Amino acid sequence: MTETEAESGTPPASRARRWRPLLLGLGGFAALFLLIQLVPYRVSNPSTNHEPTWDSPQTRKLAVAACFDCHSNQSKPYTWEKIAPLSWWITNHVDEGRAALNFSECTKGGGGESDASETVLRGSMPPSYYTWLGLHSNAKLSAQEKQTLADGLNATLRGWSCGRGGEGGGGGGG
């Protein structure tokens, strides 16, 4: 027996038994984490790209910065956003956003997407958490940029149908 073992009064086998549940739990957690990576639920970008005719390059620039990650087929998730289970939440969020308003799948006709400009003016789009921790900093719009984007969306989307946003979809989820 070493001096440390003699001082602690605990035989080495007893100490190993105390650590075993923790090590097994950590191993199980690691195995589960690796297994869930095999679930193929990630953001995909369909090749469809039928954008509306933008009223100005400024409107499109602001929409790309603040809206396109969730409301187009041009999403660009960060690498760490592709790791499950966070990828599942991001994918669901993007799917909901695209269902409400998708700038890549617009068709001529319809009443326009008035909800889009309203959600920008209300401040619910882009959602505040989208720019937390300095992420997506170009989506943090000033009051003037929000007004410019809202006015531009009203002008651009008049006569276009881009998802169900014009049907009370609220502009989407992000």
C-alpha positions in Angstrom: 0.0 0.0 0.0 1.3 3.5 -0.8 1.4 6.3 1.6 -1.6 8.0 0.0 -3.7 4.9 0.2 -2.8 4.4 3.8 -3.6 8.0 4.7 -7.0 7.9 3.0 -8.0 4.6 4.6 -9.8 3.6 1.4 -8.6 0.6 -0.6 -8.1 1.3 -4.4 -10.9 -1.1 -5.4 -13.4 0.8 -3.3 -12.4 4.1 -4.9 -12.8 2.6 -8.4 -16.3 1.4 -7.5 -17.3 5.0 -6.6 -16.1 6.3 -10.0 -17.6 3.5 -12.1 -21.2 4.8 -12.3 -19.9 8.3 -13.3 -17.7 6.8 -16.0 -20.4 4.6 -17.3 -22.8 7.5 -17.4 -20.3 9.7 -19.3 -19.6 6.8 -21.7 -23.4 6.3 -22.3 -23.9 10.0 -22.9 -21.0 10.1 -25.4 -22.3 7.0 -27.2 -25.9 8.5 -27.4 -24.4 11.8 -28.6 -22.6 10.1 -31.4 -25.6 8.0 -32.3 -27.9 11.0 -32.7 -25.5 12.4 -35.2 -26.7 9.7 -37.6 -30.2 11.1 -37.7 -30.2 12.9 -41.1 -32.3 15.9 -40.1 -30.3 19.0 -41.2 -31.2 22.2 -43.1 -31.2 21.6 -46.8 -31.3 24.1 -49.6 -33.6 23.1 -52.5 -32.3 24.3 -55.8 -35.5 26.3 -56.5 -34.8 30.0 -56.7 -37.8 32.1 -57.9 -37.3 35.5 -56.2 -39.7 38.3 -56.6 -38.7 41.3 -58.6 -37.1 43.5 -55.9 -38.0 47.1 -55.8 -34.4 48.1 -55.1 -31.0 46.5 -54.4 -31.2 48.0 -50.9 -34.4 46.0 -50.1 -32.8 42.8 -51.3 -29.6 43.5 -49.3 -31.5 44.0 -46.1 -33.7 41.0 -46.7 -30.6 38.8 -47.3 -29.1 40.1 -44.1 -32.1 39.8 -41.9 -34.4 37.2 -43.5 -32.8 34.8 -45.9 -31.3 32.3 -43.4 -34.8 31.2 -42.5 -37.0 32.5 -45.3 -35.2 31.3 -48.5 -33.5 28.3 -50.0 -30.1 30.0 -49.3 -29.7 29.2 -45.6 -26.1 29.2 -44.3 -26.1 27.5 -40.9 -22.9 27.7 -38.9 -20.9 24.5 -38.6 -21.9 24.0 -35.0 -25.6 24.4 -36.0 -25.2 21.2 -38.0 -24.6 19.1 -34.8 -27.6 17.3 -33.3 -29.7 18.0 -31.3 -29.2 21.7 -32.1 -29.5 20.9 -35.8 -33.0 19.5 -35.3 -34.2 22.8 -33.7 -32.5 24.9 -36.4 -34.0 22.7 -39.2 -37.5 22.9 -37.7 -37.1 26.6 -37.3 -36.1 27.1 -40.9 -38.8 24.8 -42.2 -41.4 26.8 -40.3 -39.9 30.1 -41.6 -39.9 28.8 -45.2 -43.5 27.6 -44.9 -44.6 31.1 -43.8 -42.5 33.1 -46.3 -39.9 31.8 -48.8 -38.2 34.4 -51.0 -36.9 31.6 -53.2 -40.3 30.2 -54.1 -42.3 33.2 -55.2 -44.9 33.1 -57.9 -46.5 36.1 -59.6 -50.1 36.6 -58.5 -51.7 36.8 -55.1 -52.4 39.6 -52.7 -48.8 40.1 -51.6 -47.1 39.4 -48.3 -48.2 42.3 -46.1 -47.5 40.3 -42.9 -43.7 40.4 -43.7 -43.4 44.1 -43.4 -45.7 44.2 -40.3 -43.5 41.7 -38.5 -40.4 43.7 -39.3 -41.9 46.9 -38.0 -43.2 45.1 -34.9 -39.7 43.9 -34.2 -40.6 40.2 -34.1 -38.6 39.6 -37.3 -35.8 39.0 -37.2 -36.2 37.5 -33.7 -33.9 39.0 -31.1 -32.2 35.7 -30.3 -31.0 35.5 -33.9 -28.3 38.1 -33.1 -27.4 37.0 -29.6 -23.8 36.6 -28.7 -22.8 38.6 -31.8 -24.2 36.0 -34.2 -25.7 37.3 -37.5 -24.6 40.8 -36.6 -25.6 42.1 -40.0 -29.2 41.1 -39.2 -29.3 43.6 -36.3 -31.2 46.4 -38.0 -31.5 50.0 -36.9 -35.0 51.6 -36.8 -34.3 53.3 -40.1 -33.2 50.0 -41.7 -36.3 48.2 -40.4 -38.5 51.0 -41.9 -36.6 50.8 -45.2 -36.9 47.0 -45.3 -40.6 47.1 -44.4 -41.4 49.7 -47.1 -39.3 47.7 -49.6 -41.1 44.4 -48.7 -44.4 46.1 -49.2 -43.4 47.4 -52.6 -41.6 44.2 -53.7 -44.1 41.6 -52.6 -47.2 43.4 -53.9 -48.6 40.9 -56.4 -46.4 38.0 -55.4 -47.1 34.9 -53.4 -44.1 33.6 -51.5 -45.5 30.9 -49.1 -48.4 31.4 -46.9 -47.2 34.6 -45.2 -50.0 36.6 -46.8 -52.5 34.2 -45.3 -51.9 35.2 -41.7 -48.7 33.2 -41.3 -47.2 36.1 -39.3 -44.1 36.3 -41.5 -42.6 33.0 -40.2 -40.3 31.8 -37.5 -37.0 33.5 -38.0 
